Amino acid sequence: MHAIRFHYRPVNYLWIRYAARRRPALAVGPSGCIRLDEVEPPALPGPEWLRIETTLSGICGSDISAVTAHDSFTLEPFGAFPFTFGHENIGRVIEAGSAAGEWTVGDRVAVNPMLSCVQRGLEPVCAPCARGEYGLCRRTDAGIVGKGPMIGYSPATGGGWSPSFLAHRTQLHPLGSLNDDVAVLTDPFAATLRAVLLNPPAPDDTVLIIGAGTIGVLLVKALRLTGWTGPVAVVARYGFQRQMAERAGAGPIFGGRDEAFAWAASLPEARDYRPTLAPRFIEGGPSLVYDTVGSEGSLGQALALVRENGRLVLVGSAAKLAADWTRVWYRQITISGVFAYGLMPFEGRRMDIYEAALQLMHRDGLGELGMLTHVYPLVDYRTAITTALDKRGQSSVKVAFRPNG
């Protein structure tokens, strides 16, 4: 079968890191690290495993970071190459091991990609897994699937950028009547829901979201669907993003940095400062800032806007970024990172973040947002990735592959 795979070659990787800053499309050219390969489907690692036929597999910001060589070498010890991309997956069971539990051939499922101690067959489980924080598993380089922290980065399981991949029975969640175009948002919505549940706004908070791509818009929905009724200010770079953020329940919405600074400076008791040899900043700005972009520019903006004793939550997959950290210590700003996977208290009980996300998606649907903007077959992977990169030109939000369409 065909699979879009990442081949780690240090010289190519470093060249793409340099070249893609100027011409991102070079990352999918012959000198890049990704290929459309012909591969043998991986074998089931054990009786609790299943083969999933891919219905849709999204292109995530972390995938783009890998393709354009802008991710961090910090994660290299956990990687194995070549791997097949695709961790935002929905599909249909086409093969079930003898101990697959209630799952049967034909079931439509969303697949939580995290490969922690349970899926790896490791006992006793590590301390984070034992307390339900399996996204923080300490042994993502061990067990029956070896290196690779999740489906989509694991050679042993494959990923959704291929006609099929493997999953453990504990990773599956039923889709029921949820439409495919909405269901493919399960993974990014789970990431935003976890960010809100771990860092909920207090009644007196002033909330700002930087970025209105997939994560930013879904973060607005996560806030609204968990009961936040106050204003949700959003910085949205493009007009179509501003429209989508408004449909999600955001407001006020700013078209750029200057508008956001003017709004923050207008808050009660806020003051606008413009040092001669340092960037502009606001004292008394928003008290809770979610950065969904994870770039040097968005982080700098967040640090300049968040108020004293405020909270800055990194929801985007930030990597190696330069920043002026003075206001962090001078104004006692708390910075929190969020990884998508784990158990969470939700509506009176503790449940998997995927289960909680799907419950809310069934209630709301998210369909009115129209977030799945482009779908491609695997053979058009270069076009798909350049479309995901060219948000302004293509008005792209969530771009996905349909390998079996």
N, C-alpha and C positions, 0 to 999 in steps of 0.2 A: 504494500500500500504506500501511497505518498504521505510524506510528513515534512512539515517545515521545521527544520532543526537548526540549532545554534552550535557552530563549531568554534571552539576557542583556540585561536591562533594568536599569540601575543603580538606579533608584528602587525597583522591585519587589524587587531583590536585597537592598538595604539594609533594606527593611521586613521581608522574610522573615528576615533575619539576626537582627533584634530580636524579631519575633513568635514565631519557631519555638523560641526558647529556653523560652518559656512554654507554647506549644501547638504541638508539632511538626507536627500534622496540617494546620496552616494552609499548610505548604509545598506541599501538593498541591492547594490551593484555587485559585480564579480569580485571586487576586493573586500567586500564585507564578510561578516561571520555567519550569515544565514544562507541556507540552501533548501530547495525542495528536493528531498531525497526519496529514493525508493527503499523501503525498509520492510523487514519481517515483523508482523504483529508480535508484541511480547507475549510470553506464556503467563498464565495465571500463577502467581507466586505460592498460592495455597488454596485450601478449600473454602475459605471465607471471602475469596475475591471474585469479582465479576468483570466481564468485558462490557464496555459501554460504547454504543454507537453514537458518535457525536451528532447532535442536532444543530447546535450553535455554539461557537466558542469565541468569546470576546477578546479584543485587543486591549490590554491594560497598559496604564502608564509605566508600570514596571517592565513590561515586555518592550515597550518603546525605548526605555532606558538601556536595556540590554542590547537591542538591535543597534542603537546609535552609540553604544559604548560609553554611556554616561552614568552607568551604575558604579557601585563601589567595589574595589578589590577586597574590602572587608568580608564580603560574602563568598569569596573564592574557595575557602576551605570546606564549605558545605556543598559545593557544586560538583557535578560529574558531567562529562562531555563525551559525545554530543548528546544534547537532550532535545526533545520535541516540545515546542512551546504549547501553551494553552491551559490556563488554570481557571478561567471563568467559563465553566462548562455546564451545559444541560444536554441530556441525551436519553437514550433508550437502552435498557438491558438487552443484550443479545446472547450472552453466555453467563451462566451462574455456576459457581463452584458448589460442591456437595454440602457445604455448611454456610450457604449464603443467607440463611434465615428466611425472612418473609419475602425477600426479593425474588421475582420471577421474570423470565424472558417477556419482554414487551412493556415492562414498567417504565414510565416517564419519570426522570429524576433530575434534580439538581445535585451537583457533586461538590462537596466540601473538599478542596484539594490537599489539605494539610496532612502530611505523613508523620505522625508522632509515634510514641512508644507502642500504642495499641496496634496500629496498622503494621508496624515493623515486627510485631511478635516478641517484644522485649518485656521481660518480667524480672523483678518488679519494675513498674513504671517509674520514671524519674519524678523528682519532687514537683516541678511545674505541672506535669501531666496528672499527678495524683490530686492536685487541688483544682483541676479543671482548666488550667491555663495551658492547654496542649499546643497552642501557637508558640509558646516559649519552650517547647521541648528541647532538652539538652542533647538528644541523641539522634539528630537528623542526618547523621552520616553512618548509621549502623543498622543492624537488623536485616530482614530478608530482602528489602529493597535497596539497601546500601545508601550511598550518597545521593543527595537531592532532597530538599526540604518539603517538596510538594509535587503533586501531579502538575505537569507543565514545566518542571525543572528536574525531573527524575527519569533517567534512561530506562529504568526498570518498569515504570508504569506507562511511559509515553505521555501524551498530552492531547488537548482538544484540537490542535491544529493538524489533525490527521483524522481519517475516517473512524478510528476507534482508539480507546485507551483503557487502562485497567483502574479499578477502584476497589477498596475494601468495603465490606457491607456496612460498616459504621460511618462511611463517608456519604452515604446516599440519603436523599430527602425527597419524598414524593411531591410531584408538581400538581397533582390533582387537575383542576380545570384552568390553571394559570396558563395564559397565552405564552407561546415561545418567545415572542418579541419582548415581553416583560420578564419572563423567567430568566433570560440570559443576564439580567441585571442583579441576580441574587447575590453574587459574590461582592460586587462593589457596594450594593446596598447594605450587606452585612458589615462591611468595613465602616461605613458611615454610621450605622446604627450602634456599633460597638464604640465608636468614638464618642457618640452622644451619651451612651449609658455609662461609660467610664468617666466622662467629663460633662455632666449635665449642667445646664445653666441654672444659676440660683435666681430666685424671684427678682432680685434687684440688678441682675447682670444686664449689660449692654453687649449684644452679640454681633460679631462681624465674621463673615466668611470671605476669605480671599480665594478667588477662582470660582468659575461657574461652568466647568466642564462636567464630566460624568460624576465625579466625587462631590464637587461643590453643590450641584443641583440635588443629588440624592441626599446630601447632608441637610439641606433645607427640608426635604421631605421627612427625614428621620427626626428632626426637631419637631416638626408639626405633628407627626404621627405618634410621638411620645408625649405630647401634651403641651409643648411650649407655645404660648399664645402671644408672646411679646414680639417686637420687631426683630427681623433677621436681616441685617444689612449685608449686602453682597457686592463684591467688586467683580464685575463681569467684563471681560475684555472686548467681546464682540456683540453686535446687536442681537444675533440669534440666541446667544447665551443669555442675554438680559431678558429676552422674551420667555425663555424656558425657565429661568429662575423665578420670574414673576408668576408663571403658571404653577410652579411648585409651592408658592406661598411666601416668597421673599419680598422684602421691602424695608427700607429704601434700597435702590440698586444704583450702583455707580459705574460709569463707563471707563473709569481709569483712576490712577493714583491721585491726581489733583482733586477730583471730586471726593474721594474717600478722606483725604486730609482735611478738606473744607468741612465735611460733615463731622469728623472727629473733633475738630477745633470748635465747632458750634455746640458741642455737648455742654451741659451745665458745669461751670467752673473749669472747663478745659482751657489750656493755653498752648499757643503755637510757637515753637522755638526754631530758629534758623541759625545755627552756628556758622561761623565763617569757614571753618575747615572740617566740618562734619555734616552729614545729611540732616535734613529737617526732621523734627520729631514733635509729637504731641504729648503733653502732660494732661492726664484726666480724660484720656480717650476711652475706647471700648474696653470692658473688663474681661471679656472672653473672646479670643480670636482663634478661629480654626483656619490653618493654612492648608489648603487642599492642592496646592501647586507643587510645593517642594523645590522651588528654584531659589537661586541666590537673591533675585529681585523680590520674590514674594516673602522670603524670610526677612529681608531687610525692611520691607514695608510693614510686616507684622510687628517686628521689634520696635519700629518707630511709632506705631499707633497704640499698642496695648498699654493700658494705664498701670500706675503703681499697684503692686500686689495683684496684678492681673494674671490671667492664665493664657498661655499660648499652646495650642494643641496641633501637633504636626500629623495631619491625616494623609498628605501626599507623601510619596516615597522619596523624601529628600536623601541626598547622598553627601558628597564632599562639597560643602558650601562655605565660602568666606563670609563673615559677618562681624559687625561691631557689637560685642557682647556687653558693652558698658551698662546699658539700661537694665540688663538682666540682674546684675548684682546691685546696681545703684537704686533700682526701684523694686527689687525683690520679686521679679517676675518668675512664675513657675512655668516650665516647659515640659510638656508631656508628649511622648510618642505613642502611636497606636498601631498595633498589628491586628489583622482582622479576626483572628480565630481564637475561640475559647468558649467556656460556659459563662453565662451572665445571669444575674437576677433579673427577671422580666415578668411583670404582671403577677407577682406573688409566688413565683417558683423559679428555680434555677434551670436554665435550658441552654442548649447549644445556640450560638448566635445565628446559625443558618436557620434553625427552626423558628426563632423569634422573627427573623427577617421575613421568612416566607409567610408567617401568620399575618404580619402587617401588609405584605404585598397582596395577599388574598383579600384583605379588607379594602384596600385602597386601589390596588391594581397598577398604579403608576402609568397606566396606558395613555392617559391624557397628555403626558409629557412628550411622547414621541421620541424617546431618547435613542432608540436603535435607528440610526440614520443611514447606514451603509452595510450591505452584506455581500460577501465575495466568495467564490470558490477558491480552493487552495492554489490552483494554477495562477490565479491573479494576485498572488501574495505581494508582489512589488507594488501594484496599484493600491491594494488594501492598506499597506503600511504607509505609503506616501499620502493616502487620503487621511489616515489618522494623524499624520504629522501636520497636514495643511488644514488646520481648523478654519482659518479665515477664508481661504479659497474654496473649500469644499463644504463649509458649514457642518463639519463632522462632530458628532458627540460620541456615541458608542458605535464603533466599527467592529464587525464580527465576521467570522468564517462560517460557511455552511458546507462542510466537507462532503456531504452525501446528497446535496441538492441537485 
